[in-house]
Amino acid sequence: MESLQQEVFVPLRINLKKGQKAYYSKPDDKNIVTPLSKILVKAYILQKRLIENPGLNQAKFCKLNKISPRYFRAILQFNFLSPKLKKRIMEGWMPKNVSTQQILTNKIPLLWKEQEETIV
């Protein structure tokens, strides 16, 4: 069986503090960049920043990252998606009827198996 492998480039603007490092991959001609994949990457970055700054409350964290508290709460939901769904999003294999808005507005189950049955 032949395996398919594809690199994904998600263009993001990342604000770094002095002394921090960022790693970027070079964009190819054909990359799968969807609104879902962009939000998934943003959610990961926000979660990482949140873990790095445990003393900040939500208001200070949002002000520091220049986002609204409502957006912050909404985007963090993407960190609780099952690994299988995250992989499918990053590979561009999600059904066309699944959108960012659909995930944000529908109550998503916490159990990964139920998520996979509900979303896919």
Secondary structure as GFF3:
##gff-version 3
##sequence-region A 1 120
A	DSSP	alpha_helix	35	52	.	.	.	ID=ss1
A	DSSP	alpha_helix	58	65	.	.	.	ID=ss2
A	DSSP	alpha_helix	69	76	.	.	.	ID=ss3
A	DSSP	three_ten_helix	77	80	.	.	.	ID=ss4
A	DSSP	alpha_helix	83	91	.	.	.	ID=ss5
A	DSSP	alpha_helix	100	105	.	.	.	ID=ss6
A	DSSP	alpha_helix	112	119	.	.	.	ID=ss7
###
